[in-house]
Amino acid sequence: MRIGVVVNPIAGLGGRVGLKGTDGKVEEARARGAEPRAPDRARRALDALFARAPETDVVTWGEPMGADVTRAAGFDPTVLGSPAGSETAAADTRAAVQAFAEEDVDLVLFVGGDGTAADVAEALAEDGVPMLGVPAGVKVYSSVFAVSPEDAAAIAATFTRVEEREVMDIDEDAYREGEVHPELRAVARVPVAENLQSSKQTGGGSVEALAEGIAEDVREGVTYVLGPGSTLAAVKRALGFEGSPLGVDVWRDGEVIVRDGTEAEILDALGAENVVVVSPIGGQGFVLGRGNPQLSPTVVRQCDLRIVASRAKLDDLGVLRVDTDDPDLDADLRGWTRVRVGRFEQRMMEIV
């Protein structure tokens, strides 16, 4: 098996500092103290791949697009080229992937988000080489990604068939203003596997009763960390304020403490008792790790987790998922949990 590995080193950089994406925001993200996410995600995937298939022949691109992290995992890769400048760009991803295809790789394993997926798919459009994503972006709408880095490794090491799946992307500037308009960018060949995420779907149905029930149950002195999405937007309105539709807001005792907060701002606002409220992404089931990286492992560990969703959304989901960048926390969260679906009603769902 020959695999081409390419890492978008800035993917997900803007997530925990509240930028909801990195397109055009790299310098601002760094100024806010953002730490790279993609290299750690890449290392997790490659460590797992080396444990399963150390004989894999790996080709990659020069730093910071894969060479060092591939060697650190134990492989002796062939480095086919390097980025053109000091800052990586989409053209570097496309150049790397085209070089991989010329080397007859069996799979391109990329680390990034939807924009990276679109670049990889464009580069492979004429070659028919399958691709597989290790999710590292803030928004991951495409169905070409494994559920986790470890799942990506397992799929890469064992797949025998491929199928066509969607590459989706959105306008990040519109996303920051609260508008979500997913656009089909490509149809790509992807390994057939169970642990691939679905394309993002838009949820429907009324959540007013659910939101009112949550508002009635708030307790004095408790800090509520309210995640993004339309369900939580209804909860925020029920609490008496218009929240950031795709950001994380912090509310306590009738007052908005933080609006559209970064990880650091959320941590500063936490009190003695804290509750984080999130809703799964429709069609995918992620409650943490997609669209809300501000809710970092450090934040989550200081809060009680509450999951809310409409019945219609849960009817389309077999299970819930988490992908927090902290495997130990993911393991702690897995298992059966209660999801609030109405003013009083709850449903048991499994986090896997």
N, C-alpha and C positions, 0 to 999 in steps of 0.2 A: 504494500500500500504506500503510495506517495501522496503526501498532503502538502499543500501550500498554505502557509500561515501568514496572515497580515493583521496588524493591530492598528486601529485608529487611536493614537495616544491621547487625543483630546475628547473622545467620546464620553459623554456623561459628565464632563468637567463642570458644567454649570448647574447641575442638579441640586446638590446640597446647599448651594448658596442662593437658591431661589430663582435662577434664571430660566428654568423650564426648557433648557436646551442650550446648545453651544454655538449654533450657527451665528457667526458674526459677533460673538460675545466672549471670545477666548481671553482677551486682555482684561475685560471687566471681571470675568470669573476669577482670573488669577489675582486681580487687585482685591477681590473679596476673600482671598485666602483659599481658593478651591484647590483640592488635592486630586491628582489624576486617579481615575477609577479603572480605566481600561487595562493597564498593565497587571493589576492584581487579578482582574477577572481572567485575563489571558493566562496568567500563571496557574490559576486553579484548574483551568481546562487542560493545560499542557501537562501539569503534574498528573492529573487523572489519566490522560492519554498515555503518558510514559509508563504508568503503573499497569495499564491494560495491554499496551502494545509497544514495548520499548524498541522493537525492530522497525518501527515506522520510519520511512524515508521522508524527511522534512526539508522543504525548501521555503525560504522566507526572504524578508526584505531587511535592509539595514536599519540600525537604530534611528528613532525610537519605535520602529514599526514591526518589531518581532525578533530580531536576531538575539538580543541579550536574554529576553525572557524564555526563548526557546532553548537556548543553551542552559539556562539556570534550571530548567525542568529535567535536564539530563540528555537531551538530544544533541547530535552533532550535525547541525543543519548546513545546507548549502545556501549561502547568501547570494542572491541573484542581482542585487542592485541596492541603491540607497535613495532616500528622499532627495529631491532636487535642491531644496533650500533648508534654511535653519528651522522654518516652520513647515509642518506637513500640510498637505492640501489634498483635495479630492483627486487631483491629477496623479498624485503619488500612489494612491490606492489603486487607481485604474492601471497605472504602469506596472505595479507589482503583480496584479492579477493577470494581466496580459502575459507577463513573463512566466508566471506559473503555468498558464495554459500551454505555452510553447514548450514547456518541460514535461508535458503530458501527465500532469497531476491527476489523481483520481478524485480529489475533492479540494475545494478552497474553503478553509476554515478561517473565518474573519471575526474580529472582535470589534464591536461598535454598535451603532444604532441604526435607525431607518435610513438616514442619509448614506451611511457606509454601505448598507445593503443595496441601495440603489446604484451606487458607484460600482460595486462588485458585479451586480447583475448586468449593468451596461457593458462592462469589460468582457463578460462571458457570453454576451448575446449571440455571438456567431460560433461559439466553440462547443456548447453542449456540456461543459464540465459542471457537475453539481456543486452547489455552495451550501454552507451551513453557518449560521450566526451564533456567536457567543454574545448574549445580550449585555451591553455596557452603556447604552444610551439612556437618556432621561425618558424619552417616549419611545416605546417599542411597539409599533402597530403591525408590523409585518409578520407573516406566518412562516418565515424562513429561519426563525430563531429556535434554538433549543430552549427548554424551560430554564435551565441553569447551566453554568460552565461545566459541571460534572456530567450532566446529561449530554452536552455537546460532545464530550470526549467519548462517552459510551456509544453514541450514535456513529461518530466518525470511525471508531474501531470495529464496528460490527455490521454496518449497513450493507445490504445486498441489492436493494432496489431504489429507484428514485421516482419522484412524481413532480408535477408542476404545482407551485404555490405562489401566493401573491407577495409582492414587495410594495408596501404602502409607505407614504410619507405625508407630512403636513407642513404648512407654512408656519414656521416657528414664531414669526412676528405676530401673525394673527392668533396663534396659540397663546402668546403672552397676553393678548387682549381678551382672552376668554373664548375665542372662536376656534372650533375644531372642524376642519374640513379635510378628512383623509382623501388622498389621491392615489390611484393605482399607478405606480411607476414602472412596474415590470412584472413579468411572470417568469419565475426561475425554476430550474431543476434542483430539487432538494431531496436528501435521503428520506425514505419512508420510515417513520418511527412514531412511537406513541408520545414520547416526551418532546413534541414540538408544540409551540404555542399557536393558538388560532389568531386569525386577523381580528383586529379590534372591531367590535360591533357597538352600535349605539343602543343603549338601553331605553326602554319605554315604560309607560304606565305611571300612575299617580303615586306619589310618595308623601302626600300631604299628611295623611294620618300617621304614618311612620314618624315624620318630622315633628309633628305636634306631640306625639308620645315621648320622644326624646326630650323635647323642650320642657315638658311637664315634670320629667324625672331629674332634671339637673339639681345638684346639691350645692348649698352655700359653701364657699371656701375651696371648692374643687376647681382645678384648672382643666379646661377642655381644649384639646388640640384637635382641630377639625380639618380633615384632609380635603383633597380636591374632588371635583366631579359634581354632576347634577344632583345626585341624591343628597350629598352634604350641602350643596347650595340651598336645597329646600330646608335642611336642618338649620342652617344659618339664618334664613329668613324667619323661621319659626322662633328663633332666639331674639329676633328684633334687629338684625343688621344684614346688610348686603355684603356678603363676603367676596373674597377674590375667587372667581369661579374655578380656576385651575391651580390655585395656590393653597398653602396651609395657613389657617388663621388660628389664633389662640384667644380664648374667651374665658372670662372668670367674673362671677358675680355681676352680670349684666353689662360688662365692659369688654370691648375688644382690646386685648393687651398687645397683640401683634397681628398685623395684616400682611398676608403674602410673605410669611417669614422664611428666613434661611434657617439652616440647622442651628447655627450659633444663637440666633434670636429666639428660636423656640426653646433651646436649653436655658437661656437666661430668664425666660418667662415662667418656667415650671415652678410649682410650689410644693407643698408637703404632700399633697395628694393630686394625682394627675390621671386623666383619661384621654386616650387617643381614639378618635372615632374615624373609621375608614369604611369605604364601600368597594367591593370587588369590581374590576374592570369587566364590562359585559363581553361575553364570548371567550374570555381568557381566564377569569377567576382570580387574578392576582389582587391581593389586598395590600401587600407591601412589595416594593421593588420595581414597580412600573408606574411612572408618572408622579411619584411622591418620594423621591430620594431624600428630601429634607427630613423625612421621618426615618432618620438613620438608626442603626442599632443602639447608639447611645441614647437617643430620644426614646425609642421603644422600650428599652430596659427600665426606664424611669416612669413608665405609664402602665395603667391597665388598658388592655386592648379591647375595644368594642367594635364589632362589625355589623353594619346595617346594609340592607338591600331590599329592593322590591321583590315580591314573589315572582314576578315575570322574569327578572334577571336571574334569580336562582334556578328557576325552572330550566333555563338554558345551560346551566353549569352542573357538571357532575361532581366537581370538587373545587376547593379553593387552593390557592398557591401563594407561597412567599419566596422571596429571593432578595434578602436584605444585605448581601455582601458579608454576612457573618454566618457561616455554616452552623455554628453552635446555637445561635439564636434561632435559625431556621428549624433546627431539630427540636428545640424547646417548644416552638409554636405549632409544630405538626401534631395532628390528632383531631379528635372531634371537638367542635366548638359551637356555641350558640350564636345564631345570626338573627338580629331583630328584623322582622319583616312587616310589622304593623304597629298600631298603637300599643298593643299588649302582646301580640303574638311573636313567637320565636321559632326558628327552625334549626335543627342540628345539621351541620355541614362538616365535612372532613377537610382539613388542611393537609395537603400531601407535599 
